[in-house]
């Protein structure tokens, strides 16, 4: 279950980032995270912290709830 959730979350982040025409570097510049961190999140290679999700949502200019809503 957790792996599926992380995969869906990673795909959602990548999709929103591309929709907003942001490169990985541009997104990271906006939120202060390392590109390697966000890349691992997008690829579902790590358990992501809430603080990281908040930074990603902020950089994407969306609410956290909209980031984690897969429906």
C-alpha positions in Angstrom: 0.0 0.0 0.0 2.7 2.5 1.0 4.7 1.8 -2.2 1.6 2.5 -4.3 1.0 5.7 -2.5 4.6 6.9 -2.9 4.5 6.0 -6.6 1.2 8.0 -7.1 2.6 10.9 -5.1 5.8 11.0 -7.2 3.8 10.9 -10.4 1.5 13.6 -9.2 4.5 15.9 -8.3 6.2 15.3 -11.6 2.9 15.9 -13.5 2.2 19.2 -11.7 5.8 20.3 -12.1 5.7 19.7 -15.9 2.2 21.3 -16.1 3.7 24.4 -14.6 6.6 24.1 -17.0 9.1 23.9 -14.2 12.4 22.0 -14.4 13.5 20.0 -11.4 16.2 22.7 -10.8 13.6 25.5 -11.1 11.3 23.8 -8.6 14.2 23.3 -6.2 15.3 26.9 -6.5 11.9 28.0 -5.4 11.7 25.7 -2.4 15.3 25.3 -1.3 15.4 21.5 -1.6 18.1 19.6 -3.4 17.2 18.4 -6.9 18.4 14.9 -5.9 15.8 14.9 -3.1 12.9 15.9 -5.3 14.1 13.4 -8.0 14.0 10.6 -5.5 10.5 11.7 -4.3 9.3 11.7 -7.9 10.7 8.3 -8.5 9.2 6.9 -5.2 12.6 6.0 -3.9 12.2 7.6 -0.5 9.7 8.1 2.2 8.9 11.7 2.0 8.7 14.0 5.1 5.7 16.2 5.6 8.0 19.3 5.6 9.3 18.3 2.2 5.8 17.9 0.8 4.9 21.3 2.2 7.9 22.9 0.4 7.0 21.2 -2.8 3.4 22.3 -2.6 4.5 25.8 -1.9 6.9 25.9 -4.8 4.1 24.5 -7.1 1.8 27.2 -5.6 -0.8 24.8 -4.6 -2.3 23.6 -1.2 -0.9 20.5 0.3 -4.3 18.8 0.1 -4.3 19.4 -3.7 -0.9 17.8 -3.9 -1.9 14.6 -2.1 -5.4 14.3 -3.7 -5.0 11.6 -6.4 -8.6 11.5 -7.4 
